[in-house]
């Protein structure tokens, strides 16, 4: 008799909802605390590879290394942008068209061999995004990093920062929304129906439009966090050198090592 009562209690939807709610509350309250504690323990551990995580190495790059890295990134980004724009242009052409009510292959005058379709178009977007990032990082390393700050150099740095904000917070979300609406055709159709047991027996439907906007907002919030972390690390670019690190060799403007005299 007792077993039947326990079995019936388990099958009671309301009791099962209470159990799920209690478990979810425990995860929400205890999960973040455990994650933060583990992260703090890892960060303060003496065996943590600080040489990899700290920013001081960028602040100690030699002029030759800095210019080489910046020039390589800048040229790779510019070449990638050119290839990506051409790729996106030709991949955007339709694969077929209607001619007198009959679907026929769409033929362009030149480069008809170029692959088309939404996934080739998506790959072009990723290529453009990576190339734009390379271009901006290369420009910063080439003209701003470890340089004596002047009004002209500050203006160049501010312009690069403005372009980065425009690209990552304006162009990328806009192109994602256009791609989702036109190519993926994410509209008001139902994407997911939430199980009624999770919403007290109500009917809750999640549309593709909601998913599209959620991805866009999550991306923006994530990029805000990334931007804050990058800004903080830039301010600390001269800090974080461990005591065990090899000292930087001082060189003269002619590239020769400086030697301290006896006097």
ChimeraX attribute file (.defattr): number of C-alpha atoms within 10 A of each C-alpha:
attribute: neighborCount
match mode: 1-to-1
recipient: residues
	/A:1	6
	/A:2	7
	/A:3	8
	/A:4	9
	/A:5	10
	/A:6	11
	/A:7	11
	/A:8	12
	/A:9	13
	/A:10	13
	/A:11	11
	/A:12	11
	/A:13	14
	/A:14	13
	/A:15	13
	/A:16	14
	/A:17	15
	/A:18	11
	/A:19	13
	/A:20	13
	/A:21	13
	/A:22	12
	/A:23	11
	/A:24	13
	/A:25	12
	/A:26	11
	/A:27	13
	/A:28	11
	/A:29	10
	/A:30	11
	/A:31	12
	/A:32	11
	/A:33	12
	/A:34	12
	/A:35	11
	/A:36	11
	/A:37	11
	/A:38	11
	/A:39	12
	/A:40	11
	/A:41	11
	/A:42	12
	/A:43	13
	/A:44	9
	/A:45	10
	/A:46	9
	/A:47	8
	/A:48	11
	/A:49	10
	/A:50	15
	/A:51	14
	/A:52	9
	/A:53	10
	/A:54	17
	/A:55	19
	/A:56	20
	/A:57	15
	/A:58	15
	/A:59	16
	/A:60	14
	/A:61	16
	/A:62	16
	/A:63	15
	/A:64	10
	/A:65	12
	/A:66	21
	/A:67	18
	/A:68	15
	/A:69	17
	/A:70	23
	/A:71	19
	/A:72	16
	/A:73	22
	/A:74	24
	/A:75	16
	/A:76	17
	/A:77	25
	/A:78	18
	/A:79	14
	/A:80	21
	/A:81	22
	/A:82	12
	/A:83	16
	/A:84	22
	/A:85	15
	/A:86	12
	/A:87	21
	/A:88	19
	/A:89	13
	/A:90	20
	/A:91	21
	/A:92	17
	/A:93	18
	/A:94	14
	/A:95	14
	/A:96	12
	/A:97	13
	/A:98	10
	/A:99	10
	/A:100	7
	/A:101	7
	/A:102	9
	/A:103	11
	/A:104	12
	/A:105	12
	/A:106	13
	/A:107	14
	/A:108	12
	/A:109	5
	/A:110	8
	/A:111	9
	/A:112	12
	/A:113	9
	/A:114	12
	/A:115	15
	/A:116	18
	/A:117	14
	/A:118	16
	/A:119	13
	/A:120	17
	/A:121	22
	/A:122	17
	/A:123	15
	/A:124	23
	/A:125	20
	/A:126	13
	/A:127	20
	/A:128	22
	/A:129	20
	/A:130	16
	/A:131	24
	/A:132	24
	/A:133	19
	/A:134	22
	/A:135	24
	/A:136	21
	/A:137	20
	/A:138	25
	/A:139	23
	/A:140	19
	/A:141	23
	/A:142	22
	/A:143	17
	/A:144	17
	/A:145	23
	/A:146	18
	/A:147	12
	/A:148	8
	/A:149	12
	/A:150	10
	/A:151	8
	/A:152	9
	/A:153	15
	/A:154	14
	/A:155	12
	/A:156	16
	/A:157	19
	/A:158	12
	/A:159	12
	/A:160	18
	/A:161	14
	/A:162	11
	/A:163	15
	/A:164	17
	/A:165	15
	/A:166	12
	/A:167	16
	/A:168	18
	/A:169	17
	/A:170	13
	/A:171	13
	/A:172	17
	/A:173	18
	/A:174	13
	/A:175	12
	/A:176	17
	/A:177	18
	/A:178	14
	/A:179	18
	/A:180	17
	/A:181	15
	/A:182	12
	/A:183	15
	/A:184	13
	/A:185	13
	/A:186	20
	/A:187	16
	/A:188	11
	/A:189	13
	/A:190	13
	/A:191	15
	/A:192	12
	/A:193	11
	/A:194	14
	/A:195	13
	/A:196	11
	/A:197	13
	/A:198	13
	/A:199	11
	/A:200	11
	/A:201	11
	/A:202	11
	/A:203	12
	/A:204	13
	/A:205	14
	/A:206	14
	/A:207	16
	/A:208	20
	/A:209	19
	/A:210	17
	/A:211	16
	/A:212	17
	/A:213	15
	/A:214	12
	/A:215	14
	/A:216	18
	/A:217	13
	/A:218	11
	/A:219	16
	/A:220	17
	/A:221	12
	/A:222	12
	/A:223	15
	/A:224	15
	/A:225	12
	/A:226	12
	/A:227	13
	/A:228	12
	/A:229	11
	/A:230	12
	/A:231	11
	/A:232	11
	/A:233	15
	/A:234	16
	/A:235	10
	/A:236	14
	/A:237	18
	/A:238	16
	/A:239	14
	/A:240	14
	/A:241	16
	/A:242	12
	/A:243	7
	/A:244	7
	/A:245	9
	/A:246	8
	/A:247	9
	/A:248	9
	/A:249	11
	/A:250	12
	/A:251	12
	/A:252	9
	/A:253	8
	/A:254	6
	/A:255	11
	/A:256	10
	/A:257	11
	/A:258	11
	/A:259	10
	/A:260	6
	/A:261	5
	/A:262	4
	/A:263	3
